């Protein structure tokens, strides 16, 4: 699967309250663990599906993300990173 049309935080656990580990650039390829998908009740009360993924590619540090331009300062890939993303924001997924 792919990250959708926007850069995405890879989080330490499922949910927007979890800390961001890295920022994955839009359209990057990721490996999704389909057995991990779970619905999380967000602070707004909305149910959001989250999935555990593995990513190995260029990334941005969450603290350096440019709010207007997105992920512009890429770091070279190291070891694969495992974390959680909003499943609906992956390309090919629908509500």
N, C-alpha and C positions, 0 to 999 in steps of 0.2 A: 504494500500500500504506500501511499504518498501523503505527505503533509499537504494540506489544502493551499489556498491562495494567500495565506498570511503566515508569518513566522509564528512558531508555537513554543510555549514553555513546556519543557519536559519536567514533570513534577515528581517529588519524592514519594508521594502517595496519591490516591485518587481524590480529587477535589481541588477547588480553587484556593482553599485555605492552606494547602501544602506548599512548601517552599519549592522554588524553581531551581533545578539543577543546572540546566543549560537551556539555551534558546536554539531550536532547530529551524533552519531557514525554510521558507516556503518551497514546496515542490520536492523536498528531499525524500528519498526512499527510506522506509522504515519497515521493520519486521514486527508484526502484531501477534501477540499471544491471544488468540480468539477465545480461549478458555478462561481468560482473566476478566472479561468484560463484566462490569457491575454498575448498577445505578447508584448514584450518590445524591443525597438531598443537599443542595447548595444552600447558602445563607439566605438566598432569595426565596427558598422553598421549592424551587424547580428541581425536577429529577433529571440528572445528566448522566449519560453512559460514559464510563471511563475504561480505558484498556491499557494494559501494560505493554510497552514496546521496547525494542532494542534498536539503538541507533549508533552507527559508526560512520561519521562523516564530519565535515567542517561544521562548526557551531559558534555561537556567540555567548559571551558571559551575560547573565541576566542584568547585572549592574551597568553594562555598557550599551544596552539596547537603546537605539535612537527612536524615540516615540513617533517621529514623523517618517523616517526613512526605514525603520525596521532594523534588521540584522545586517549591519554594514561592516563591522570589524570581525572577520571570521578567524577562528583559531583552527589550526590543523588538527585533523582527527587523531585521537589517541586510542585507548582501549574503548571497546563498545560501552555505551552508557545505557542502563536500564532504568526506566521510569514510567510515569503515567501521563496520558494525554486524553483530552476530550475526544471520544471516539467519533462524534458527529463532525468534527472538523477535519477528519482525514478525507482525502479525495475518494470519491466513489461511494461515500456513505450519505444516507439521507435521513431526515427526521422521521 
